Amino acid sequence: MIRINLLPVREARRAANLRKQGVFLGGAVGAGVAISLLISMYMTAHISHERTLIAAREAELKKLEAVQKEVKRFQDEQQAIEQKLAIIDQIEAARTGPVRIMDEIATRIPQRVWLTRLTAKGGVLEIEGNSIDAEIVADFAAALEESPMLSGVDLRETKLEETEGLKLSAFKMTAQYPYLKEAPAPTQPQGRKAQRRGARAAAGAEK
């Protein structure tokens, strides 16, 4: 009877199987490493790209901040200039305002009217004087009301006073200043006539 020893064949097959498994395992490991490397490279490139975008946006924000600071500085300078101009205008108005008002009154005061007191304070002008006729006082008040520098002219009081044997109409009136208004519409005689009637009535009551 012939006996065949199969042990070496089995060992050879086992060794071949182990080699195949090793090859497969090595290939899988290599593929995994390659995939990991690819993923790592992709992530590195993506992170680098994002960092570039972030850096560009930060640079743009810095530029915008610089522009905003420049705009703010310009606005502050403009505001300071406007404040200085406003102060200059106030000083100029305070310097020339009373002179202009005096010129305006001197231009509009009728004959046979004499001023005895003129004060200006807090935007209110107080005028006192005498005239030979209450109607002329009413004309004076109407003329001041037409002035572009005055408003709210109010003939507060008229009364007869005797001075050096003459009977004069003493008056007190007030007005608001400075007040620039639009050019008046064509005058209607009713307003002045009404003032004249009021002055005549007051003079008649005094007599």
C-alpha positions in Angstrom: 0.0 0.0 0.0 1.4 3.3 -1.1 1.1 6.3 1.3 1.2 9.9 0.0 2.1 12.6 2.5 -0.3 15.5 1.7 1.0 17.8 4.5 3.4 19.7 2.3 0.7 20.4 -0.2 -1.6 21.7 2.5 1.1 23.9 3.8 1.8 25.2 0.3 -1.9 26.0 -0.2 -2.1 27.7 3.2 1.0 29.8 2.4 -0.5 30.7 -1.0 -3.8 31.8 0.7 -1.9 33.8 3.2 0.1 35.5 0.5 -3.2 36.3 -1.3 -4.8 37.7 1.8 -1.6 39.7 2.5 -1.8 41.2 -1.0 -5.5 42.0 -0.6 -4.9 43.5 2.8 -1.9 45.5 1.6 -4.0 46.8 -1.4 -6.8 47.8 0.9 -4.4 49.5 3.3 -2.8 51.3 0.4 -6.1 52.3 -1.0 -7.2 53.6 2.4 -4.0 55.6 2.7 -4.4 57.0 -0.8 -7.9 58.0 -0.1 -6.9 59.6 3.2 -4.1 61.5 1.4 -6.6 62.7 -1.2 -9.1 63.8 1.5 -6.3 65.5 3.4 -5.1 67.3 0.3 -8.6 68.4 -0.6 -9.2 69.7 3.0 -5.9 71.4 3.0 -6.7 73.1 -0.3 -10.2 74.0 0.8 -8.9 75.5 4.1 -6.3 77.4 2.3 -8.9 78.8 -0.1 -11.2 79.8 2.8 -8.3 81.5 4.6 -7.6 83.4 1.4 -11.2 84.5 1.2 -11.2 85.5 4.8 -8.0 87.5 4.5 -9.4 89.3 1.4 -12.7 90.1 3.3 -10.7 91.3 6.3 -8.6 93.6 4.0 -11.8 94.9 2.4 -13.3 95.5 5.8 -10.2 97.5 6.8 -10.6 99.6 3.7 -14.2 100.2 4.5 -13.4 101.2 8.0 -10.8 103.6 6.8 -13.3 105.1 4.4 -15.9 105.4 7.2 -13.4 107.1 9.4 -12.6 109.5 6.6 -16.3 110.2 6.1 -16.8 110.7 9.8 -13.8 113.1 9.9 -15.2 115.0 6.9 -18.7 115.2 8.6 -17.1 116.5 11.8 -15.2 119.1 10.0 -18.2 120.2 8.0 -20.3 120.5 11.2 -17.5 122.5 12.9 -17.4 124.9 9.9 -21.2 125.2 9.9 -21.2 126.0 13.6 -18.5 128.7 13.0 -20.5 130.2 10.2 -23.6 130.2 12.3 -21.7 132.1 15.1 -20.4 134.5 12.5 -23.9 135.1 11.2 -25.2 135.7 14.7 -22.4 138.2 15.4 -23.1 139.9 12.1 -26.8 140.0 12.8 -26.2 141.4 16.3 -23.9 144.0 14.8 -26.0 145.2 11.9 -29.5 144.3 13.1 -30.2 147.3 15.2 -28.7 149.6 12.5 -31.0 148.1 9.9 -34.0 148.4 12.1 -33.3 152.0 12.8 -32.9 152.6 9.1 -36.1 150.8 8.5 -38.0 152.9 11.0 -36.4 156.1 9.8 -37.5 155.3 6.2 -41.1 154.5 7.2 -41.8 157.1 9.8 -44.2 159.8 8.5 -43.8 163.5 9.0 -45.3 165.0 12.1 -44.3 161.9 14.2 -41.6 162.2 16.8 -40.2 159.3 18.7 -39.5 159.7 22.4 -38.4 156.1 23.2 -37.1 153.2 21.2 -35.9 149.9 22.8 -35.2 146.5 21.4 -34.8 143.4 23.6 -35.5 139.7 23.2 -36.8 140.2 19.7 -39.4 142.8 20.8 -39.3 146.3 19.6 -41.0 149.0 21.8 -41.7 152.4 20.3 -43.1 155.5 22.0 -43.7 158.9 20.6 -46.0 161.8 19.8 -47.9 163.0 16.8 -50.2 165.8 16.0 -52.9 163.4 14.8 -53.9 159.9 15.8 -54.6 159.1 12.2 -50.9 159.7 11.4 -50.0 157.3 14.2 -52.2 154.6 12.6 -50.5 155.3 9.2 -47.1 154.8 10.9 -48.2 151.4 12.4 -49.5 150.3 9.0 -46.2 151.3 7.4 -44.2 149.3 10.0 -46.4 146.3 9.4 -45.5 146.3 5.7 -41.8 146.2 6.6 -40.0 142.9 5.7 -38.0 143.1 9.0 -40.9 143.5 11.4 -44.1 141.6 12.2 -46.9 141.7 14.7 -47.0 145.5 14.9 -49.4 146.3 17.8 -50.6 149.9 18.5 -51.1 149.4 22.2 -52.1 152.8 23.3 -52.9 156.3 22.1 -53.9 159.2 24.3 -54.0 163.0 24.2 -51.3 164.9 26.0 -50.7 168.6 26.2 -47.2 169.7 25.8 -46.3 173.4 25.8 -49.8 174.3 25.0 -50.1 171.8 22.1 -52.4 168.8 22.2 -50.5 165.8 20.9 -51.4 162.1 20.4 -49.0 160.1 22.5 -48.7 156.5 21.5 -47.0 153.2 22.4 -46.6 150.3 20.0 -44.6 147.1 19.9 -43.3 144.8 17.1 -41.4 141.6 16.6 -37.9 141.6 15.0 -35.9 140.6 13.1 -38.5 139.0 10.9 -38.0 138.5 7.2 -41.2 137.8 5.4 -42.2 137.4 1.8 -43.0 140.4 -0.3 -46.5 141.6 0.7 -49.4 141.1 -1.6 -51.0 144.2 -3.2 -52.2 146.2 -0.3 -55.9 146.6 0.3 -57.1 149.9 1.6 -59.5 148.3 4.0 -56.8 147.4 6.5 -55.4 150.9 6.7 -58.9 152.4 6.8 -59.8 150.2 9.7 -56.7 151.3 11.6 -57.6 154.9 10.9 -61.1 154.4 12.1 -59.8 152.8 15.2 -57.4 155.6 15.9 -60.1 158.2 15.2 -62.4 156.4 17.6 -59.7 156.4 20.3 -59.0 160.0 19.7 -62.7 160.8 19.9 -63.0 158.9 23.2 -60.1 160.8 24.6 -61.7 164.2 23.7 
